[in-house]
Amino acid sequence: MGEHTQVQVQTQTQSQSQAQSQAQNTFHESSNSTTTIAQATVALSEVMNAPSQTSSPPSKMPLRPRKIRKLSPDESDPNSSQVVAIPDGPKPIATSKSNKSKTAQQRAAFASAPVMLARSLSCEGEVEVALRHLRNADPLLAPLIDLHQRPTFDSFQTPFLALTRSILYQQLAYKAGTSIYTRFIALCGGEAGVLPETVLALSPQQLRQIGISGRKSSYLHDLARKYQNGILSDPAIVNMDDKSLFTMLTMVNGIGSWSVHMFMIFSLHRPDVLPINDLNVRKGVQLLYNLEELPRPSQMDHLCEKWRPYRSVGSWYMWRFAEAKGASSSAAAIAAGASLQLQQQEHQPEHQHQQQPQLLDPLNSILNLGACAWGQ
């Protein structure tokens, strides 16, 4: 019985081995068949897809496949390396745009820096800094700087008082203007009493009695009303940038560009003001650069660009230069030129005094804005 059972077990084991062997052979055959089919399918797919890949321009490939291939490129596939190279192209451009944007911002910051760094000409040592800059920037100015005494910007009046005085002196000879200004101050109770409310309280009749015309009375009242309404104030004027200040002050009746430029230089001591409409500044520029004709106001900015940020000081030397050159720069010519400019820009035809010999100093006569004595 034991031998018979052992024979059955061996027979079953052999049968199982044969079955497993057949199954394995069948599996291998089916795997080989499947592999062959899969390989054929892949090959067919590659053949079918190849034309579309080569015919489609890289620039028209959708964005998402670019990102996928870029992150996981297949170095063994030459087409893959080409696809990776294509999206890499715009990347430096974007970086370049970013850098250009940052550079533009930096340039804008540097362009505004001179405004922030500019100091009043009345600050200690600022005139010396200006003279050094002008010598280096424009060698033609060096002889003028050596010839004339350095300018001073050390006097100060409140903006309202200085603007009031500029209106009173417009188109008047120095002696006549001083006489009217003295009476006006007395009427206000002294310079400390020249306030918006005080000026508004004075009637045109009262002002006419001391020699102020009806037109100038209206100018004084317009200035005082803009102070009273809060459109202007002394602190705002002192802290305003040059461009804003020019815009705000020329809104006042009777105050034009020439008066604003004079006020900015000799009352506020702003360092970078170029009076492009001033006849003698233009004459000085013509002489300095040996120009055949008097430069037009539109040319002045270009000609004097190198003086920045101290064009106020450069203009001061132009006045001195023109004055030293004779007839066209005499007191009479200066006053006549100033009157013409004020007529054109501030429309004040009254009181056009022609007694220019009364002027004590040609520079002092024009700069009657309560700031500096031009001739000192």
C-alpha positions in Angstrom: 0.0 0.0 0.0 2.9 2.4 0.8 4.6 1.8 -2.5 1.4 2.4 -4.4 0.7 5.7 -2.6 4.3 6.9 -3.3 3.9 6.1 -7.0 0.7 8.2 -7.1 2.3 11.1 -5.4 5.2 11.1 -7.9 2.8 10.9 -10.8 0.8 13.8 -9.4 4.0 15.9 -9.0 5.1 15.2 -12.5 1.7 16.1 -13.8 1.8 19.4 -11.9 5.3 20.1 -13.2 4.3 19.5 -16.7 1.2 21.8 -16.2 3.4 24.6 -14.8 5.8 24.2 -17.6 3.0 24.4 -20.2 1.6 27.4 -18.4 4.9 29.2 -18.4 5.5 28.5 -22.1 2.0 29.8 -22.8 2.6 32.9 -20.7 6.0 33.6 -22.5 4.4 33.1 -25.8 1.5 35.4 -25.0 4.0 38.0 -23.5 6.2 37.8 -26.6 3.1 38.2 -28.7 1.9 41.2 -26.5 5.3 42.7 -26.6 5.5 42.4 -30.3 2.1 44.0 -30.7 3.0 46.8 -28.3 6.3 47.4 -30.1 4.5 47.5 -33.4 1.8 49.8 -32.0 4.5 52.2 -30.6 6.4 52.1 -33.9 3.2 52.8 -35.8 2.4 55.6 -33.4 5.9 57.2 -33.8 5.5 57.0 -37.6 2.1 58.6 -37.4 3.1 61.3 -35.0 6.5 62.1 -36.6 5.1 64.4 -39.3 3.0 66.5 -36.9 6.0 67.2 -34.6 8.2 68.3 -37.5 5.5 70.3 -39.3 4.3 72.2 -36.3 6.6 75.2 -35.6 7.9 75.3 -32.0 6.5 78.8 -31.5 2.9 77.4 -31.9 3.4 74.6 -29.3 1.0 74.9 -26.4 2.4 76.4 -23.2 1.8 73.4 -20.9 3.8 70.8 -23.0 6.7 73.3 -23.0 6.7 73.4 -19.2 6.5 69.6 -18.9 9.3 69.0 -21.3 11.4 71.7 -19.9 11.2 70.3 -16.4 11.8 66.7 -17.5 13.7 66.7 -20.8 14.7 63.5 -22.4 18.4 64.0 -23.3 18.4 60.9 -25.5 15.7 62.4 -27.8 17.0 65.1 -30.1 13.5 66.4 -30.6 13.1 66.8 -26.9 16.3 68.9 -26.6 15.0 71.1 -29.4 11.8 71.7 -27.6 13.6 72.5 -24.4 15.7 75.1 -26.2 12.7 76.9 -27.6 11.0 77.9 -24.4 14.4 78.9 -23.0 14.5 81.7 -25.6 12.0 84.0 -24.1 13.2 83.6 -20.6 16.3 85.9 -21.0 14.0 88.5 -22.7 11.7 88.5 -19.7 14.6 88.9 -17.4 16.0 91.7 -19.6 12.6 93.5 -19.4 12.7 93.2 -15.7 16.2 94.5 -15.5 15.2 97.4 -17.8 12.3 98.2 -15.6 14.5 98.3 -12.5 17.1 100.4 -14.4 14.4 102.9 -15.4 13.2 103.1 -11.8 16.8 103.7 -10.6 17.3 106.4 -13.2 14.1 108.0 -12.1 15.3 108.0 -8.6 18.6 109.5 -9.6 16.8 112.1 -11.7 14.8 113.3 -8.7 17.9 113.2 -6.4 19.2 116.7 -7.3 15.8 118.1 -6.2 16.0 116.4 -2.9 19.7 117.3 -2.4 19.5 120.9 -3.5 19.9 123.4 -0.6 19.0 127.0 -0.3 21.7 129.4 -1.5 21.5 131.0 1.9 22.8 127.8 3.5 26.4 128.0 4.8 28.9 127.1 2.1 26.3 126.5 -0.6 27.5 129.3 -2.8 31.0 128.0 -2.7 29.8 124.6 -3.8 27.9 126.2 -6.6 30.9 128.2 -7.8 33.1 125.0 -7.8 30.4 123.2 -9.8 30.1 126.0 -12.3 33.9 126.2 -12.8 34.1 122.5 -13.6 30.9 122.3 -15.6 31.5 125.3 -17.8 35.1 126.6 -18.0 33.8 129.8 -19.8 32.3 130.9 -16.5 35.6 130.6 -14.6 36.9 134.1 -15.7 33.6 135.7 -14.7 33.7 134.1 -11.3 37.2 135.4 -10.8 36.3 138.9 -12.0 33.3 139.6 -9.9 32.7 139.4 -6.2 30.7 136.3 -5.2 27.0 136.7 -4.8 25.3 136.7 -1.5 21.9 135.4 -0.6 21.5 136.2 3.1 18.5 138.4 3.4 15.0 137.1 3.9 11.4 138.4 4.0 8.2 136.4 4.4 6.8 135.2 1.0 3.7 137.3 1.3 5.6 140.5 2.0 8.1 139.7 -0.8 5.3 139.1 -3.3 3.5 142.2 -2.3 6.7 144.2 -2.7 7.3 142.7 -6.2 3.9 143.8 -7.3 4.4 147.3 -6.0 7.8 147.7 -7.7 6.7 146.4 -11.1 7.4 148.8 -14.0 8.6 151.5 -11.6 12.0 153.1 -11.3 13.8 152.2 -8.2 13.2 155.6 -6.5 9.5 155.8 -7.4 9.0 152.2 -6.3 10.8 152.8 -3.0 8.7 155.8 -2.3 5.4 154.0 -2.8 6.6 150.9 -0.9 7.6 153.1 2.1 4.1 154.7 2.2 2.4 151.3 1.8 4.4 149.9 4.8 3.4 152.9 6.9 -0.2 152.3 6.0 0.0 148.7 7.1 1.7 149.7 10.4 5.2 148.4 9.4 6.5 145.4 7.5 5.2 143.0 10.2 1.7 144.3 9.6 1.8 143.4 5.9 -0.6 140.5 6.2 -3.5 139.2 4.0 -6.2 140.5 6.2 -4.5 143.9 6.5 -4.2 144.3 2.7 -7.8 143.2 2.2 -8.9 145.9 4.7 -7.4 148.6 2.5 -9.7 150.1 0.0 -8.7 150.9 -3.6 -9.2 154.6 -2.6 -6.8 154.3 0.3 -4.2 152.7 -1.9 -4.7 155.2 -4.7 -3.9 158.0 -2.2 -0.4 156.7 -1.7 0.2 156.3 -5.4 -0.9 152.7 -6.1 -3.0 152.4 -9.2 -6.4 150.7 -9.3 -4.9 147.8 -11.3 -2.2 147.1 -8.8 -4.7 147.4 -6.0 -6.6 144.6 -7.6 -3.5 142.5 -7.9 -2.7 143.0 -4.2 -6.2 142.1 -3.2 -6.1 139.0 -5.4 -2.9 137.8 -3.8 -4.4 138.4 -0.3 -7.6 136.6 -1.1 -5.7 133.5 -2.3 -3.9 133.5 1.0 -7.1 134.0 2.9 -8.8 131.1 1.0 -5.9 128.8 1.7 -4.8 128.4 -1.9 -1.5 129.9 -0.9 0.4 130.2 2.4 3.9 131.1 3.4 4.7 127.5 4.6 3.3 126.0 1.4 5.3 128.4 -0.8 8.5 127.6 1.1 8.1 123.9 0.8 6.7 123.6 -2.7 9.0 122.3 -5.5 9.9 124.8 -8.2 7.5 123.6 -10.8 4.5 123.6 -8.5 5.4 126.9 -7.1 5.7 128.4 -10.6 2.2 127.1 -11.4 0.6 128.4 -8.3 2.1 131.8 -8.3 1.3 132.6 -11.9 -2.3 132.0 -11.0 -2.2 135.3 -9.1 -3.3 138.3 -11.1 -0.3 140.5 -11.9 2.4 137.9 -11.2 4.0 136.5 -14.3 6.9 134.2 -15.0 9.6 136.9 -14.7 8.4 138.0 -11.3 8.2 134.4 -10.1 11.7 133.7 -11.3 13.0 136.8 -9.5 11.1 135.8 -6.3 12.4 132.3 -6.4 16.0 133.4 -6.7 16.2 136.4 -4.5 13.6 135.8 -1.9 13.5 132.0 -1.6 17.2 131.6 -2.7 16.3 128.6 -4.9 19.5 127.3 -6.5 18.4 126.1 -9.9 16.2 128.8 -11.5 16.8 130.0 -15.0 15.0 133.2 -16.0 14.6 132.3 -19.6 12.6 135.5 -20.4 15.0 137.9 -18.8 16.6 140.1 -21.4 20.0 140.5 -19.7 20.4 136.8 -18.8 19.8 136.1 -22.5 22.3 138.8 -23.4 24.9 137.4 -21.1 24.5 133.9 -22.6 24.9 135.4 -26.1 28.1 137.0 -25.0 29.4 134.0 -23.1 29.0 131.6 -26.0 29.8 134.2 -28.8 26.4 133.7 -30.4 25.5 135.7 -33.5 21.9 136.3 -32.2 20.2 136.7 -28.9 19.1 133.2 -27.8 15.4 132.7 -27.8 13.8 131.7 -24.5 13.2 128.3 -25.9 16.9 127.8 -26.4 18.0 128.9 -23.0 17.3 125.6 -21.2 19.6 123.7 -23.7 22.4 126.3 -23.6 22.5 126.4 -19.8 21.8 122.8 -19.1 25.4 122.2 -17.9 24.9 124.7 -15.0 22.4 122.5 -13.3 21.7 122.4 -10.4 23.0 125.9 -9.9 21.5 127.9 -12.7 20.4 130.7 -10.4 24.1 131.4 -9.7 25.0 131.1 -13.4 22.2 133.6 -14.1 23.6 136.0 -11.6 26.9 136.1 -13.5 25.0 136.6 -16.7 23.5 139.8 -15.3 26.9 140.9 -14.2 28.5 140.0 -17.5 25.8 141.9 -19.5 26.2 144.9 -17.2 29.9 145.0 -17.7 29.6 145.0 -21.5 28.3 148.5 -22.0 25.3 150.2 -23.5 22.9 147.3 -23.9 23.5 146.4 -20.2 23.3 149.8 -18.8 20.7 150.7 -16.1 18.4 152.2 -18.8 18.5 149.1 -21.0 18.0 146.8 -18.1 15.0 148.7 -16.8 13.5 149.0 -20.3 14.0 145.3 -20.9 12.3 144.5 -17.6 9.4 146.8 -18.4 8.9 145.1 -21.8 8.9 141.6 -20.3 6.4 142.6 -17.6 4.1 144.2 -20.2 4.1 141.0 -22.2 3.7 138.6 -19.4 1.9 140.4 -16.7 -0.2 142.9 -18.8 0.4 146.0 -16.8 0.6 149.0 -19.1 0.4 151.7 -16.4 3.2 153.6 -14.8 5.9 152.7 -17.3 8.4 155.2 -16.0 11.4 155.8 -18.2 13.5 157.8 -15.7 16.1 155.0 -15.7 18.9 157.3 -14.5 17.1 157.3 -11.2 18.2 153.7 -10.7 20.9 153.4 -8.1 22.2 150.1 -9.4 21.2 148.2 -12.5 21.0 144.9 -10.7 19.4 146.3 -7.6 16.8 148.0 -9.7 15.4 144.8 -11.1 15.7 142.7 -8.0 13.4 144.8 -5.9 11.7 141.7 -4.4 12.8 142.2 -0.8 15.7 139.8 -0.9 19.2 140.6 -2.1 21.0 143.7 -3.3 22.2 142.6 -6.7 24.9 145.2 -6.8 26.5 144.0 -3.6 
